[in-house]
């Protein structure tokens, strides 16, 4: 989870939103991400075991989803009105897989599995809450960044964010493939 790195992606996905819509989207995205992270922290391993899914499989799937989103940001296809009709971008792709993506889910699951007591659980809970508050603040005040950069600046930052997001996506898939080859899946 990267609060500052989320701002250009958030601006790109909510470029046509009013300030009130953007604020609501920030709140919804953080609530969705928080819910997903908490659900996987508590039930994640059981869910994956039940579905016979390994952590690298989840990571590869998330990487491929992120790559699709990154390509939309790079090509500008996400700006077309038909691409978001009836879709709440605060839930998908913002809430998940951008905020609560495979990396955050897997990291949280690993921390929970390695926890040894109430202190560890409290530290994990505090970290999760703090990160989500920081994410909300970053997206809530993204409008200030939008006013400073203007439409052209936001377009430039969106394209750069798309490029970086595609690199993150490819890295997630590569790490998953490496885990499959090594045999940890």
Secondary structure, DSSP 8 states (H G I E B T S, - for coil): --HHHHHHHHHHHTTTS-HHHHHHHHHHHHHHHHHHHHHHHHHHHHHHHHHT--HHHHHHHHHHHHHHHHHHHHHTGGGSGGGTTT--TIIIIIIIIIIS-HHHHHHHHHHHHH--SHHHHHHHHHHHHHHHHHHHHHHHTHHHHHHHHHHHHHHHHHHHHHHHHHHHHHHHHHHHHHHHHHT--
